[in-house]
């Protein structure tokens, strides 16, 4: 499941975060970061997924 979330995070960062944490603050922050720049959204999404998989 983690690999699928990483792929989703690269293609559509908020989806990867949603699959990891749901509708929490990290999801809304990721939407904002993705709107401001796609790369910050990807970095944040991968970081959230990696943090929760430990």
Z-matrix of the N, CA and C atoms (Angstrom, degrees):
N
C 1 1.450
C 2 1.525 1 111.25
N 3 1.316 2 117.49 1 -32.53
C 4 1.453 3 121.03 2 -178.76
C 5 1.530 4 111.43 3 -63.54
N 6 1.311 5 117.47 4 -40.11
C 7 1.468 6 120.92 5 179.90
C 8 1.521 7 109.74 6 -64.24
N 9 1.318 8 117.29 7 -40.18
C 10 1.457 9 121.31 8 178.26
C 11 1.530 10 110.89 9 -63.22
N 12 1.325 11 116.92 10 -41.24
C 13 1.469 12 120.47 11 178.54
C 14 1.525 13 111.43 12 -66.38
N 15 1.335 14 118.03 13 -37.46
C 16 1.468 15 120.82 14 177.67
C 17 1.527 16 110.13 15 -64.86
N 18 1.332 17 117.11 16 -42.06
C 19 1.465 18 120.66 17 178.24
C 20 1.524 19 110.06 18 -63.29
N 21 1.328 20 116.99 19 -43.15
C 22 1.471 21 120.35 20 176.47
C 23 1.518 22 111.24 21 -62.18
N 24 1.341 23 117.03 22 -37.26
C 25 1.459 24 121.17 23 -179.89
C 26 1.520 25 111.65 24 -65.57
N 27 1.312 26 117.15 25 -32.17
C 28 1.465 27 120.25 26 178.97
C 29 1.523 28 110.88 27 -77.28
N 30 1.324 29 116.89 28 -40.42
C 31 1.461 30 120.22 29 -178.19
C 32 1.527 31 112.56 30 -79.59
N 33 1.339 32 116.24 31 -43.24
C 34 1.457 33 121.83 32 -179.27
C 35 1.529 34 108.04 33 -145.83
N 36 1.323 35 117.03 34 91.23
C 37 1.467 36 120.98 35 -171.02
C 38 1.533 37 116.00 36 -53.09
N 39 1.331 38 120.54 37 -43.47
C 40 1.470 39 117.80 38 -179.97
C 41 1.531 40 113.56 39 -62.56
N 42 1.314 41 117.55 40 -29.68
C 43 1.462 42 119.94 41 178.12
C 44 1.520 43 111.33 42 -65.92
N 45 1.318 44 116.93 43 -42.41
C 46 1.458 45 120.09 44 177.43
C 47 1.516 46 112.30 45 -62.47
N 48 1.334 47 116.99 46 -39.48
C 49 1.462 48 120.72 47 178.34
C 50 1.530 49 110.04 48 -70.08
N 51 1.321 50 117.21 49 -40.35
C 52 1.466 51 120.17 50 178.54
C 53 1.524 52 111.38 51 -61.42
N 54 1.314 53 117.84 52 -41.58
C 55 1.462 54 120.49 53 179.00
C 56 1.525 55 111.50 54 -65.93
N 57 1.320 56 117.58 55 -21.91
C 58 1.462 57 121.67 56 -178.76
C 59 1.520 58 112.47 57 -91.16
N 60 1.334 59 118.28 58 -48.84
C 61 1.472 60 120.87 59 -172.76
C 62 1.521 61 114.43 60 -118.30
N 63 1.308 62 119.30 61 -10.33
C 64 1.463 63 120.81 62 -177.03
C 65 1.520 64 111.48 63 80.16
N 66 1.339 65 115.78 64 -151.76
C 67 1.471 66 121.09 65 -176.21
C 68 1.528 67 111.62 66 -89.00
N 69 1.299 68 117.66 67 50.98
C 70 1.463 69 121.60 68 177.82
C 71 1.525 70 109.53 69 -95.85
N 72 1.326 71 116.12 70 -175.53
C 73 1.461 72 121.55 71 -176.46
C 74 1.515 73 113.85 72 -60.20
N 75 1.336 74 117.31 73 -34.88
C 76 1.465 75 120.44 74 -179.42
C 77 1.526 76 111.09 75 -63.65
N 78 1.325 77 117.20 76 -33.65
C 79 1.467 78 121.18 77 178.43
C 80 1.530 79 110.33 78 -64.59
N 81 1.329 80 116.35 79 -47.65
C 82 1.470 81 120.21 80 -178.45
C 83 1.518 82 111.16 81 -68.16
N 84 1.316 83 117.05 82 -36.91
C 85 1.465 84 120.49 83 175.67
C 86 1.525 85 110.34 84 -63.18
N 87 1.317 86 116.52 85 -39.46
C 88 1.457 87 119.41 86 -179.84
C 89 1.521 88 111.25 87 -67.42
N 90 1.303 89 117.73 88 -36.92
C 91 1.476 90 119.75 89 175.92
C 92 1.527 91 109.68 90 -61.09
N 93 1.323 92 116.60 91 -44.75
C 94 1.464 93 120.52 92 178.94
C 95 1.528 94 111.15 93 -61.89
N 96 1.335 95 117.03 94 -46.15
C 97 1.463 96 120.10 95 179.54
C 98 1.526 97 111.97 96 -64.11
N 99 1.320 98 117.06 97 -36.90
C 100 1.466 99 120.35 98 178.69
C 101 1.521 100 110.76 99 -67.44
N 102 1.324 101 117.16 100 -37.60
C 103 1.471 102 120.09 101 177.75
C 104 1.526 103 111.80 102 -68.56
N 105 1.333 104 116.19 103 -34.39
C 106 1.464 105 119.78 104 -179.88
C 107 1.528 106 112.24 105 -76.42
N 108 1.303 107 116.52 106 -27.93
C 109 1.461 108 121.44 107 178.90
C 110 1.511 109 108.44 108 -179.07
N 111 1.312 110 116.68 109 131.31
C 112 1.462 111 119.65 110 -173.36
C 113 1.527 112 111.94 111 -63.91
N 114 1.318 113 118.47 112 -38.48
C 115 1.465 114 121.74 113 -178.36
C 116 1.533 115 112.65 114 -63.87
N 117 1.343 116 120.15 115 -44.45
C 118 1.470 117 118.09 116 176.14
C 119 1.530 118 112.86 117 -60.86
N 120 1.313 119 117.39 118 -33.76
C 121 1.463 120 120.85 119 176.43
C 122 1.516 121 112.17 120 -64.68
N 123 1.322 122 116.70 121 -40.66
C 124 1.469 123 121.13 122 178.54
C 125 1.528 124 110.09 123 -66.15
N 126 1.317 125 116.96 124 -45.98
C 127 1.471 126 120.68 125 -178.97
C 128 1.520 127 110.14 126 -61.04
N 129 1.318 128 117.47 127 -45.81
C 130 1.458 129 121.39 128 179.48
C 131 1.528 130 110.94 129 -62.78
N 132 1.320 131 117.73 130 -42.72
C 133 1.464 132 121.26 131 -178.54
C 134 1.522 133 111.21 132 -63.93
N 135 1.317 134 117.17 133 -44.96
C 136 1.468 135 120.13 134 179.28
C 137 1.521 136 109.98 135 -64.71
N 138 1.325 137 117.61 136 -38.49
C 139 1.464 138 121.40 137 178.78
C 140 1.532 139 111.00 138 -63.99
N 141 1.333 140 118.18 139 -44.22
C 142 1.462 141 122.13 140 178.85
C 143 1.526 142 110.90 141 -63.25
N 144 1.319 143 117.29 142 -43.83
C 145 1.460 144 121.24 143 -179.63
C 146 1.520 145 110.52 144 -65.10
N 147 1.319 146 116.83 145 -43.55
C 148 1.468 147 120.24 146 180.00
C 149 1.526 148 110.97 147 -65.91
N 150 1.326 149 117.48 148 -37.82
C 151 1.467 150 122.05 149 -179.62
C 152 1.525 151 111.47 150 -65.36
N 153 1.324 152 116.75 151 -38.69
C 154 1.456 153 120.35 152 -177.13
C 155 1.530 154 113.07 153 -83.51
N 156 1.313 155 118.48 154 -12.54
C 157 1.467 156 121.37 155 179.25
C 158 1.523 157 113.06 156 -89.65
N 159 1.303 158 117.77 157 -0.32
C 160 1.471 159 119.63 158 -177.67
C 161 1.497 160 111.62 159 -78.00
